């Protein structure tokens, strides 16, 4: 009996010991698997945007820019966490860093970490009065500072509690376009020169006038690492050899034959030019019209309207055109629209394309089949005259390309021109509407042969959801959360305890 009891005791003890060893081995195996999975996932991972609007899906342009970066870029988010765009800013920049590890993200909260904040202020010379909300891009000492107010579009609306108290409501987050521009700025070795021809009552590049001022377009050029400068072609002045792009911004007075010859010579040597015209030059001979015919482009002495593409509230004068030709400029904005104000027609000369050495002309933006080409214009007013007003698809913008010139580098061996029948779409009032800014950026990048930037980046809409409850519903919700749920958990726990006692 005694021996049998010892054997039973020994067997029971060994059995428990074996189970314990198996448990320890199992827990150790699970622990090692967790470590291995985390190690692998830290180096090989996939990020998936599960938002319905694909809020964090980066554009092809941004991806191309990020994939081309080889130098480290330090990105310092100098933000207070209470800022409404803090979360969106950090999430988006983490998406950038996930694509290219050269993007080094550093979060600095000036409220909770004043010592580090003071160090950042001293390094980047922010000053004591600087905004607490900035994002700093630093690539080898080349820096670009982005302020929080530049990251959002907002509208002012009355609060629900009082119609006399207003709040800023964020309607769009512009982080991707701003951050990608900042990265381009810090990685570009130097600024390219862009010259604006003057002396013919063109748009003032530095004017802040809402209707005709071009200061916001000048800011766009600066964001793209381009340096705009005015230039006169009168007298003995020539187009400088460092001119990367020549811009004609809606002249109202005619060019001299000498000026036209200088422009022609520049283009024949592989120059790049953006030509902007508008309805104020209808019934005037500027001189560019005849020159452009030689490049396969005809500019109509007319105004184009489209009853089916009117911008609401514009009395039919502003058009939202979304009919695009096939071209690298328009491909990224194919699902958007560009706003124009009574543009002139600008189209390709079809017969010229049959010649072997003819320029290649692509029509970029067209009206719908209901477009109207109006030639009867007097004192700024238009008249639709049956029999004289043409109807149908009408182009208002074209891109011209002509093959290389022998003996010149690739950068100046290929002539490129973009001609648009409206200049007001880039003025201060309209440049940030619809896809106007994107169309401008894409045109400039194509003209400058920045193929890696032909992707288009627009603002992301910010949706705001509201749950409207009456007082009874609020009371029921409070009762559920504060009474019903806690007591349900306690009751279930009591039932489990009672069953275990049995």
N, C-alpha and C positions, 0 to 999 in steps of 0.2 A: 504493500500500500504506500509506504513511504517513498520507495523508488518510483512507483508510478506517478505519485504526486509531483516528485522532482522533475520527472520527464515531461509531465504536462505543463509544469511551470516553465521549464526550459524551452519547450516548444512555443508556448505563448509569448515568452520574452523575445525569442528569435524572430517570431512572426512580426511582432510590433517593431522590432529593430529594423527588419527588412522593409516594412512599410515606411518607416521614417527615412531610411536611406533613399528609397525610391522618391519620396516626396521632396527631399533636399535636392536630389539629382534633377527632378522635374522643374523645381523652382529655379535652379541654377541654369538649366537649359533655356527656360523662358527668358531669364535675365540676359543671357548671352545672345539670344535671338533678337531681343529688343535693342540691345547695343548694336548688333550687326545691321539691323534694318535702319536704325538712325544714322549709322555711319554711311551706309550706301545712299540713303535718301538725301543726305547732306551734299552729296557729290553728283547724284543723278536723280533729278526731280523734274516734275512737270507741274506747272501752275495752270489752273483752269479757271476761267472767268465764268462764274455761274449766275451773274446778274442778268436779268432779262434784257437789259439794254446794252450788254457787253461794255459796261462802263470802263473796264480796265484793259480792253483789247487794244493794243498799240497799232497805229497805222503802219503801212508798209514803209513810208518815209522814215518814221522814227526807227523802225527796225533796221533799215539800211544804214542809217547814220550810226546807230549803236554798234552794228556789226563791223563798221569800218574803223572803229576807234581802237588804237593800240596803246596809247598813253593813259596813265591813271588820271582820273578826274575825281577830285574830292568834292562831294556835295554836302554842304552843311545846312541843315534845316534849323534855322535860328527862330523858333516859333514858341509861343505860349500854347499849351495844349487846349486852352479854351477858345482859340481861334476857330471859327466854323469851317475853315478849309484845311485845318491841320491834318485831319484823318485822310482826306482825299489826296493831299500833297504827299504824305508819307507812303500811302498805298501805291500811288503812281510811281514814285521814285524807287520803291522796292521792286516794282515791275521792271524798271529800267535796269536795276542792278542784277536782276535774275537773268537778263539777256546777255549782259556784258559785265563780268566781274571787275572790270577796270573802273566801274562806277563805285566809288567808296562812299557809303552813306554815313553821316554823322549827325545825330539828333542832339541839339543843344536847347534846353529850356531855360531862358533867361530868368524865369521866376524861381525855379527850384534849384538851379545851378548857377548862381551869380558869379562865382569865381571863373568858371569856364566861359561864361558869357562875356565877362570883362576881357578875358584873353582874346576871344574872337573879335571883340570890338577893336582892340588895339592892333591886331594883325591886319584887319581889313579896313581900318580907319572908318568905322561906322559912325563914331561920334556919340556923345552922350544923348543927343536929341534925336537920334535915328529911330526909325520904327523898330519895334521889337519883333516884327514878323517879316523876315527876309529869308530867301534861299540863296546861298552863295555857291557858285560854281568856280572851281579853281583847278586849272590844268597847268602845272609847271610855272605858277606865278601869274598866268594870264587869267584874270577873274571877270566874272559877270555877276552882278547882284540883281535879284528879282524880288520885288516887293509884293506883299500879300494882295494888295489892291489890284495888281496886274494879273492876278490869277482867276478873277471872277467877273462875270457880268451880273449886274443886279438891277432890280427895279424897286422903287419905293412904293409901299402900300400901307394903308391905315391898319392899325392893330384891331383885333376883334373886340377889345374892351372899349376902345374909343376911336372915333373917326378923326379926332384932332391929333392923335399920337400916331406917328408913322414909324415903320421899321424897314430895314433893307432886306429884301428877299433875294437870295442867290438864285439866278435862273440858268446860269451856265458856268461850267468850270473850264478854264482855258489852259490848264496846267500843261498838257502835252505840247501844244504849239509853243508856249513860252519856254518850257524846259528844253525842248529840242532846239529852238533858236539859240538859247543860251549855250548849249553844248557846241553847236556849230561855231558860235562866237569864240569860245575859248580854245577850240582845236585848230581854227584857221590860223596859219602863220602870219598873214597880213591882210589888210583891207584892200579890196579892189576898188578902183576909181570908176564912178558913174558920173557922167557929165550931162547937165541939163542945158539945152540951147536956150538962150535968152534974147531979148531985144524985139520980140514980136508979140508982146502982151500974152505970154504964156502964163500958166498957173504959177503962182509964187510958191516955191518949194518950202519956205519957212513960215508962210502965213497960217494963222490959226482960224481964219474965217471958215465957217461951217460949209458954205456953199462952194466956194472956189479955192479955198486954202488947201495946201498939200503937205502940211506939217506931219500929219499922221502917216502919210506915204513915206516921208523922209525918215520917220521913226522906224518904219518897216524895213527900209533899206539898211539902216544902222543895225537892226536886229539880225539881218542877214549877212553881217560883216562886210557891208558895202559902204563906201564913202561918197555921198553925193556932193557935187560941186557945180555951180553955174559956169557957163562958158559962152563967150561971144564969138561968132564967126565973121564978124564984120572986119573990114580992112585986111590987114596981113595976118590975122590970127588963124591958126590951123588947129585941127583936132589933135590933141596931145597923143603921143605914142603910148602913154600908159592908160589910155581910155579902154576900159573893158566893156563898157556899154554906153551908148549914146541914147538919150531920151528926148523926144519931142513932145512937149506937154501942151497940146492944143493951141497953136499959134493963131492969132487973129489978123496979123498983118503979114503981107507977102514976103517971102524970102527973095533975096537977090540971086541972080544967076550965079554969082561967084560963090555964095553960100551953098547953093544946090550942088555945084561942082565939087566943093570940098566934101560934102556928105557922100556924093557918088564915089569919089576917090576912096574914102574911108570904107565904104561897103565893098567896093571891088577888091580891096586888100584883105577881105575876110572879117569885116567889122560886124558888130552886133548892134541892133537898134530897136527901140520900142517907140512906136508912133501912136500918139493919142490925138484924136480929132473930136470935135463935138458939133452940135447943131448951130452954134454961133458963127461958124465959118461957112455955112451954106450960102450959096450965091456969091462967094468970094473965091478968088484964085490965089491960093497960098503958094503954089509952086511945087508942093510935095506930090500933088495928084498926078502930074505928068511924069515925075520921076518914078513913082510907084508902078505906073503902067509898065515900065521897062522891067520890073521885077514880078510881073504877072498879077498885079493887084489893081482893081478898079475901085475907086472911092466915089460913091454916088453923091450927086448934088441934091440931097433929099433928106427926109426924116422917116424913120421906120417906126411904126406902131403895130400893136397886136392886141385886138380886143379880148382875146382869150388868155393873155398873159399879163394882165394889168396888175400892178401892185395896189392893194386896197388903200384908198385915201389919196391916191396920186392923180386923180382925175384922168386916168388913162395915159399919162405922160411917162410914167416909170414902168418898165417892163421887167418881169421876173422870167428870164429865159433859161430853160432847162433842156434845150435840144442841142446836143453837142456832137461835133464831128469826132472821128477817130484820130486821136493824137496823144502823145505823152503828156501834154499840158492838161487836157480835159479828162483823161481816163480816171484820175483820182476823185473827180467831183461829178462823176456821171449821174449820181443820184441827188445832186444839189441843184441850185439855181443861182444865176448871177443877175444882179439888178443893174439895169441901164436906164439912163434918162434921155429919152428921145434920140437914140443913136442914129448916125448916118449908116448907110449900107456900105459894107466893105466885103468884096467877094473876089473869087479867083477868076482870071480870064481863061476860060476853058480851052480855047483854040491854041493858046501859047504853050500849053503843056505838051503838045505834039512834037515840038522841036526838041532834038536830042540834048542840047545844052541848056534847056530852059530851067528856070528855078522851079522847085517843087512848092506849090502853094496848097495849104490845107485850110479849109474853112472850119473854124473852131466853134463858134456859137451862132445859132440860127433861130429865127422865129418859128412858130408853128406854121401849119399850112394856111392859117388865117392872117398871116402877116400882111401889113399894108405898107407899100412904098409910096410916100407922098411927095410930089414935086411942087405942088402949089403952096408956097410958103410966102407970107407977106407980113412984115413987122413982127416976126416971131410967132405968128399964128398959122395954123395949118388948116387946109380945106380938103376934104375928101370929095373929089370930083369924079363921078362915074365916067368910065372910059379913059381917064387919065391916071387914076390911082391903080397901080398894079397890086395884085393880091397873090400870095403864095409864100413858100419858104424863102427867107431872105437872110443872108449872112451879115453879121455885124462885126466880126473879128476873124482875122486870118493869121497863119504862121507861114513864113517863107524860109526856104532853105536852099542854098546853092552850093554845089560841090567845091572841094578844096582848090586853092591856088598854089601852083608850083613854087617851091623855094621858100614857103612860109611854114611856120610851125603849126601843129594841129590846132592850137588855141586860136590862131588868126587865119587859118586856111579855109574855114567854112563860114560862109555868110549866113547870118540868121536875122530875121526881122519878124516882129509881131506888130500888126496894125489893128487898132481897135477904133470903131466909129464913135466912141463916147469916151470922154475924159472925166466926167463928173462921177463915174462909178468908183474912182480912186480918191475923190475929194473927201475932206474930213467927215462930212455928214454920211457918206455912203460906204466908205471903205470897209467898215466893220459890219455891214449888213450882209445877210445870206452868205454866199461863197465868194464875195468880192475879194476879200483879203487872200483867200487860198488861190484864186485865179491869178492874182497879181504875183504871188510867190512862185507859183508853178511856171508862169510865163518868164519871170526873171531867171529862175533856175535853168529852164530850157535854153534861154538865150545865152547864159553863161556856161552852158554845157556841164551843169552840176547834175548829172544823171542820177546820182545816189540820193538826191533830194526831191525827186519827182514822185512824191507819194501823197502829199496833201495832209494837213493836220487841221482839224477844226475844233471848236469848243464842244464840250460834252454837256448836254442838258442835265440839269439837276432837278430831280423830281421830288416834290414835297407831298407827303401823304398825311391826311388828317382823319381822325376818328371823331365823329360828332356824336355825343351822348347827351341825353337829357338827364335831369336830376335823378329820376327814378332808376335809370340804367346805371348811373354812377354809384348810387346807394347799393344796388344789387351787386355790382362789381366789387365794391369795397367789402360787402358781407361775404362774398365768395372767397376773396383773397385772404381776409383777416380772420374769418371764422370757419367757414365750411372746409377749406383745404387743410388748415392745421388740425382740426378735430377729426377729419377723415384719416389723416396719417396716424393720429393717436389711437383712434378706434381700431384700425387695421393692426397696429402694433399690439393692442390689448388682446385681440382675437388670436394672434400668433402666440402670444405668451400663454393664454389659457390652453391652447391646444398642446403646447409643449409640456405643460404641467400634467396633462393626462397621459 
